[in-house]
Amino acid sequence: MRTTRVASFSHKVTRLHKEPNILTLVAKVHGDIFTLWFGPNPVIILNGFKAVKDGLTTHPEDIAGRPVTPVFKAMANNKGILLATGRTWKHQRRFSLMTLKSLGLGRRTLEHQIQEEAHYLVEIFRDMKGKPMNPSYHLTLAVSNVICLVVFGHRFSTDDETFHELLEAMECIFKFGGSLRHYLYDLLPWLMNRLPGEHKKMLSSCEFVHQFIRKEISSHQATKMSDDQDDFIYHYLAQIQKFKNQPKPAYDEQNMIQSIFDLFLGGTETSSTTLCWALLYMVLYPDIQAKVQKEMDAVVASGQMICYEDRKNLPYTNAVIHEAQRFSNIIAIGIPRLCVKDTMIRQFPLKKDTIIFPSIASALYDPNEWETPRQFNPSHFLDKDGNFFCPEAFIPFSAGQRICLGERLAKTEMFLFFSNLLHEFTLHMAEGTKDVNTEPVWGGTLQPHYYELCAISR
């Protein structure tokens, strides 16, 4: 394994996060699995689909840890799912997966609820009567309300001010991710804790979200679960009771709060940002938008809501959604993994506690896997007969034991929200718009710049 030394930790890590192409350039010299030294700290980089796949799936249990960095510790303190490691993570992930399935993940019950949110979203667009609008907030609201239904058992009104504050807090947390302040905090936590700045605002936003969740938990504790009121909090409260007499119970209120926080963090921003990119692509590529609508018109009657089962008869629409997810590439560098014991990736031995960065962007743009990786091309997901298929290199949800547990939920949301909007409206860029900036805004996710579109009823 070849190595290269990076002198300035914070500057270089930020630059790598912002410009994953740099990793590909380094890989051409040092190979697709290489070491970067951030000061005294070695980090393994996986670049290109084959390397990412081999690294994350050959011995997945060996690299299922998370480095408990100062930022991760301040945000989660090794609780919950997303940023936790070891015994805590295993218990929380296993329980969350089991509970999400029991609440309807992958079944018609939850799909029906998502369709209801799609209906509300369509009505919001219709109420704009073709006037210029930025879809970002409305998409975030729709996606977040799906998580609310699963976790809290109810949705929130668009007029709820506290819910607005919750979404603003989530946005603040994501903007901090991958920023220079993020890496300065990891490098100099003792100093950053004494200085004002974005990191203080981020930590304050985390506390606001935690308080929001605590209030929902208190409300649930004051009422018993009924047959028509079943959600994640009730299941977790029952789990706490079940294991409360154990010496070191794996389930407690702090883990419950952080697990809910992680479900919001992982499930809201990613899906809504991808949808925001998808609508922008439809405005930029009106010929593709017209082809999507022509396919839907042949399958679904005017005025009828599209259901998830319809995707089987809408291969081109399904391909466009997947290509939007590939091309937008909203998480260029995956959250770092940690070797929990000595292991091997290909012929390279890795010691316990080695940190691994999988370059998701390099897999989604790998020229060995995609015909035109730097172009928006739905044909990447269609065979020669026009049938939908999903290439192995499509890994926006990562791979291995840390693969996103909300993958099925996200896919259902994106298909139903996107297809129902395109079925009801033709999207145009707002009049007077000259240039559209398609370069991403950097943060925890890669977001599009602010833009406005007009949704014209068909």
N, C-alpha and C positions, 0 to 999 in steps of 0.2 A: 504494500500500500504506500503510495507516494504521499509526501507531506509538503505543506507550505506554511510559512509562519506569517501571522498577521499581527502587526505591532500595536495598532490602536484598536482596542477591543470595541468600545461603544460605536465609534465611527464606522468601522468595517462591518460589524454585525448589522447595523442599520442599513448600510449600503447593500449588503447581501440580501436583506429582506426586501428592499425596494427594487433591486435589480437582479432577479434570479438568473438572468442571462449570464451574469458574471460567473456563476457556478458552472454553467455549461462551457464557458471559455476555459476555466481552470481544469475542467474534466478532460478537455481535449489534450492537455499537457500531462496531467497526472493520472488519468483513468477515471472511470465513473464511480469509484469508491475511493475517497481520499480523505486525508486529515488536514484540517485547518487548526493552527495553534492560535488561540486568543490569549496572548500573554503566556502563562504557564498551563493553560487549560486546553487539552486536545478535544476537538469535536469532529466526529465522523460525518461526512457529507455523502448522501446517496443521490446520484444524479442520473437521470434517464430512467425509463420505465423498468427495464430489466434489473437495474441496480436497486431501485426502490422496492420492486417486488421481492427480489431475493433477500434484501435486508429486512423487510418487515414480515415476511411469511415463511422463511426457511426454518427459523427457530423462534416463532412469535412470542412464546412464553418467556424467552430469555431477555427480550427487549421491551417488555410491557410496562416498565417503570416510567416515572416522570421525575426529572430533576426538580427538587424542591428549592427553586431559586428564591431570592428575596422577594421578588414581585409575586410569584406564585404563593409563597408563604403568607405574604400580607393579604392577598386576595382570598385564599382558601384555607390556609393553615393545615394542609394535608387532609382536608375533609371533602366529601362529595365524590364526584365522578371525574370531571374533566382534568383537574390539576392535581389530583391525589395519586398516591402510589402505594404499592404493597398491599397489605391485608385490607386496609380501608377501601381502596379502589375496587378490589375484587368483590367485596361484599356489596358495595353500593351499586356497582354496575350490574351484578347478577340480579339483585333485587329490582332495580329499575327496569331492566329488560323484561323480567317476569311480570311486573306490574303493568307496564305499558301494553303488553300482550293481553293481559286480562281486561284492560280498559278498552280494548278494541283495535289496537294497532295491527294493521293488515287485514281488518275485517270490515264489513259493510257498516257497522255501527259508527265507527269513527269517520269513515268516508262520508256518511250522511251529514255529520257535523261540519266537515270541511266544505261540503257542498253548500251548506247554509251560509258559511262565511263567504264563499264565492258569490252567492246571491247578494249578500250585503255589499260586497265590493263592487259588483256590477251596478247596483243601485246608486252607490256613491259616484261612480263614473258618469252614470246617466244624469244625475242631478247637476253635473257641471255643464250640461247642454252644449258641449263642444267647445267650451272656453278653455284657454290655456291652463294647465295644471301640472304640478310636479307629482308624480305618482308615488314617490318614496314613502311618505308618511302613511298613506292609505294602505299600501302593500304591507308595511311593517305592522300596522294595526291588525290587518286580517290574519297574518301569520301568527302574531303574538296571541290573538284571541283563541286560536286553535290550541296553543300550549295552555292557555288559561282554562279552557274547557277540560283538558286532560288533568291538569294539576289541581285546580281550584274547584272544578265542577260548574263553573259559570263563566260567561264572557263579560266584557266591559263595554259600556257605551262609548261612542266616539266623543261624547261630551264630558267624560269623566276626567277631571283635572289631575287627580292622583295618578291615573293610568298614563296620562300624557307625561307626567314627571318620571314615571317608571321607564318609559321608552326613551326619554331624554337621558336618563342615567345609564341605560344600556348603551346608547350611542356614545356617551362619554367614555365608557370603559373600553369599547372597541377602538375608538380613536387613539386611546393611549397605547394599545397593543402595537408593538413594532416601531414605536416612536423612539427618538433619541433619549427622551427622559426615561423610557422603559429600561433601556440598557444601562443608562447611567445609574439608575436605582439598583439594578442587579450588581453593578460594579462597586458602587459606593453607598450602600444602604444607610450606613451610620451618618453620612453627611446629608443625603437626600431627605432623611427624616427630620432634619433640622432646617430645611429650606422650603420656601413656598414654591408653588408651581403646579403643573398639570398632574403630577403624581398625587398631590394632596386632593385635587378635585376628583381624580379617579377613585381613590380610596373612600372619599366621602360618598361618591355615587354607589360604590359597593355596599356601604352601610345603609344607604337609603333603600336599596333593593332588599337587603336582609330584613330591614324593619317592615317593609311592605309584606314580605313573606310571613314574618312573625305574626302580623295582624290577621292574615288569612288563617294561619294555624290556630290562633286563639279562637277565632270564630268557629272553626271546625271542632275544637275541643269543647266548646259550649253547646254543641248540638250533636246528636247521634246520627250515624249514617242510616239513611233510609234506602228502600229498594230502588228509588229513582234518583238517588244522589250518591254516586260512586265516583271517587277521584283518587289521585295519587296521595294526597295528604291523609285521607282516611285509611288507606292501605298502609302508609308508613306509620301512622299512630298505632295501628294494630300490631305492626312488626315490633315497635318499641316495647309494647306491653308483653309481647311474646318472649322477648329476650331480656327483659329488665333485671332478672335475677342472676344473670351470668356475671362473673367477676369483671370482665372487660367487654361489655356488650358492644357489638359492631354497629348497632342502630341507636342513635340518640338524636336529640333535637338539632344539634349543630350539623350533623351529617344530613339530616332531612332538609334543613334550610339551604345548605350548600348544594345538595343534589338538585333541588328545585331551581336554585340560582343557575346551575349548570345547564339544566334543561332549557331555561330561558335564553341563556347566553349562546348555547350551541344551536338552538332551534329557531330563534327569531331572526337574528341578524343575517345569518347565512342564506336562508331561503328568500327573505325579502330583498336582499342585495342582488341575488341571482335573478330574481324576477324583474328588478329594476333594470338590470343589464338586458334582459330578454326583450322588454318592451322597447328599450332604446334601439336594439338591433332591428326590430320590426319597422321602426321609423326610418332607420338608415338603409334598410333593404326592403323597399316596398314590394318588389317582385316576389320575395320570399313570403312576405305577409299575405299577398294576394293568393299565393299557392296554398298556404295554410288554410285560408278561408274557403277556397274552392273545394279543398278536401273535406272540410267540416260540413259545408253546405250539402255535399253529396251523401253524408252519413247521418247528420243530426238535423232535425226539422227546425225551422226558424222559431225562436222563442223558447225552445226546449233546452234545459240545462244539460250540459255534458257531464257524464259520470266517468269514474276511473276505468270502468270496463270498456268504455268507448276507445281507449287508447289502442286496443288491438285492431281496430278498424281505421285508425288514424296514424299510420306509420310515419308519414312526412311530418305531421305536427309533433309527434313524439320525438322524431329525429331533431327537429328544430330546438325543442326544449333541452335536449341533451347537449346539442352543439352550443347553445347559449351557456350552459353550465361549464362545458369544456373551455370554450373560448374566453369567457370572462375570468375563469381561473381565480376565483376570489380569495383563495388561501394558497398563496404561491409556495410558502415554506410551511410544512406541517409543524404542529406543536412538537417540541423535542421529545424524544424517547430516551430512556435510561436503561442500560444493561443491568439487570438485577443479579446476574452472575456471569462468570467467564463464558464466552460463547464464540461462535465462528460465523462470519459472513463470507461466503465463498471460501477462499483459502486464507482469509485474514483473521487472525485471533484478536478478540476484543476482550479487554479486562472488565470486570465488574465495575459499575459506576461510570462507564464511558457514556458520553452523551452522543446521540445520533440525531441528525437533522435530515428528514426526507424531503427532497425537493419535488413537491407535487407538480409544480409548473413544468419541470423538465419531463415528467411523464405525459402530461396533457399536451405538450408541444413537441414531443419526441418525433423527429422526422423519420425515424425507423418504424414508427407505429401509425402515423397519420399522413395521408396523401398530401394535404396542404395545411400543415399545422398552424401557420400564421394567418390563415384566412378563415372567415366565417363560412363554413361549408357543411350544411346538413347531410350531405352525401356520405360523410364520415360514418353515419349511423344507418345507412341503407345498403342492402345488397344489390346485386345487378338486376334483380327483379322488382326493386322498390320496396322490399320488406324490411321492417326495422330489425336491427341487431345491435348489440352493445359490445364494442371491442374490449378486449381484456385490459387495455391500457387506460380505460376510463376509470380513474380512481379519485374523483374529487372528494370522496368521503374517507380517504386514506385506505389502509389495509392492515391485516393482522388483528391482534387482540384488542387494539385501540381503535378499530374502525368505528365510525360514528354510529351510535346506537339508535339515532333518529333517522337513519337513511330512508327507510320505507315511508315514514311520515313526511319527510321533506319531498320525496319524489311524488307522493300523492298530492301534496299541497301545490307544488309547482305546476303539475299537469292540470289540475282543476282550476286554479286561479288563471293561469295563462290561457288555456283553451277557451274558458268561458268568456274572458275579456275579448279575445280575438273573434269569437263567434258573434258577439254583440256589437263590437265597435271596429271601425277602421281608424288606425292611429296615424296622425300626421304630426310633424314638428310644428311647434307654435309659429305663427306668422312673424316674420322679422328676424328669426333665428338665422345667423350667418354661418358661423362655424361651430361644429359640435366637437368638443374635446373628448376623445375616446381613451385618453390616457387615464389610468385609475388614480383615485385619491388614496394615498397610502395610510394604512392603519391596521387594526386587527384583521379586517377584511379589505379587499381592494374594491372600492366603491366607484361608481361613475360620478363625474362632476354633475353639479346641479343642472337639470335640463327641464324644459316644459314641453308637453305634448298636448294635442287636442284629440279627444276621443269622440268620433262622429258615429252616431247610431247608424247601423246598417239597415 
